[in-house]
Amino acid sequence: MSVDIGREAEELSRYYSELGRRLAQSGVRNIAELISTYEQLRRALDAVSRQEIGWAAEQAQHLVERLVQMDTNLQTLRRLKEMLARVPTAVQPAPGG
C-alpha cells in the first residue's frame, strides 16, 4: 500500500511539472497565475450580459450592411462619373448666333 502511495505521489509530481512546463510555453508562469487569470476573465465576462453582446452584434451587422450599401452607391456614382467624362461636351453656339 505504501508503494502505491509513493508511486501515485510520484506520478502526480511528474504531472505537476509537465503542467508547469506547458503553462510556461503558453506564457503563464505558474498555476497560481493561471487561476488568477481565469478568475479575472470570469469576472470580466460576468460584467457583460448575453443580451448586451447580442445587441452589439446586431448593431455591428446593421452597420456592416449600411457600409456595404454605401460602397455600392459610391461605385455606381464613380461609374456614372466616368461615363459622363467620356461624353463629348455639347457644341457651344457661336457668339451672336
C-alpha positions as CSV (number, residue, x, y, z in Angstrom):
1,M,0.0,0.0,0.0
2,S,2.8,2.4,0.8
3,V,4.4,1.6,-2.5
4,D,1.1,2.6,-4.3
5,I,1.0,5.9,-2.4
6,G,4.6,6.6,-3.3
7,R,4.0,5.8,-6.9
8,E,0.9,7.9,-7.1
9,A,2.7,10.8,-5.4
10,E,5.5,10.5,-7.9
11,E,3.0,10.4,-10.9
12,L,1.3,13.5,-9.5
13,S,4.6,15.3,-9.1
14,R,5.5,14.5,-12.7
15,Y,2.2,15.7,-13.9
16,Y,2.5,18.9,-12.0
17,S,5.9,19.5,-13.5
18,E,4.6,18.8,-17.0
19,L,1.7,21.1,-16.4
20,G,4.0,23.9,-15.3
21,R,6.1,23.3,-18.5
22,R,3.1,23.5,-20.7
23,L,1.8,26.6,-19.0
24,A,5.2,28.3,-19.4
25,Q,5.0,27.6,-23.1
26,S,1.7,29.5,-23.2
27,G,3.1,32.5,-21.4
28,V,1.7,31.7,-17.9
29,R,4.3,31.5,-15.2
30,N,2.6,29.0,-12.9
31,I,-0.7,27.5,-11.8
32,A,-1.4,30.3,-9.4
33,E,-1.1,32.8,-12.2
34,L,-3.4,30.7,-14.4
35,I,-6.1,30.6,-11.7
36,S,-5.8,34.3,-11.1
37,T,-6.1,35.0,-14.9
38,Y,-9.1,32.6,-15.0
39,E,-10.8,34.5,-12.2
40,Q,-10.1,37.9,-13.8
41,L,-11.6,36.7,-17.1
42,R,-14.6,35.2,-15.4
43,R,-15.3,38.5,-13.6
44,A,-14.9,40.4,-16.8
45,L,-17.3,38.1,-18.7
46,D,-19.8,38.3,-15.8
47,A,-19.9,42.1,-16.3
48,V,-21.4,41.8,-19.8
49,S,-24.7,40.1,-20.4
50,R,-25.5,37.8,-23.3
51,Q,-28.2,40.3,-24.3
52,E,-25.7,43.1,-24.5
53,I,-23.4,41.0,-26.6
54,G,-26.3,40.1,-28.9
55,W,-27.4,43.8,-29.2
56,A,-23.8,44.8,-30.0
57,A,-23.5,42.1,-32.6
58,E,-26.8,43.2,-34.2
59,Q,-25.7,46.8,-34.3
60,A,-22.4,45.8,-35.9
61,Q,-24.2,43.7,-38.5
62,H,-26.5,46.6,-39.3
63,L,-23.6,48.9,-39.7
64,V,-21.8,46.5,-42.0
65,E,-24.9,46.2,-44.1
66,R,-25.1,50.0,-44.4
67,L,-21.4,50.3,-45.2
68,V,-21.8,47.7,-48.0
69,Q,-24.8,49.7,-49.4
70,M,-22.8,52.9,-49.2
71,D,-19.9,51.2,-51.1
72,T,-22.3,50.0,-53.8
73,N,-23.7,53.6,-54.1
74,L,-20.2,55.0,-54.4
75,Q,-19.2,52.5,-57.0
76,T,-22.3,53.4,-59.0
77,L,-21.5,57.1,-58.7
78,R,-17.9,56.5,-59.8
79,R,-19.1,54.6,-62.9
80,L,-21.6,57.4,-63.7
81,K,-18.9,60.0,-63.4
82,E,-16.6,58.0,-65.7
83,M,-19.4,57.6,-68.2
84,L,-20.1,61.4,-68.1
85,A,-16.5,62.2,-68.5
86,R,-16.5,60.3,-71.8
87,V,-19.5,62.1,-73.3
88,P,-18.3,64.9,-75.6
89,T,-19.3,68.3,-74.4
90,A,-22.2,70.0,-76.3
91,V,-21.3,72.3,-79.1
92,Q,-21.4,75.9,-78.0
93,P,-23.3,78.3,-80.3
94,A,-21.2,80.9,-81.9
95,P,-21.3,84.3,-80.2
96,G,-24.0,86.4,-81.5
97,G,-25.6,83.5,-83.3
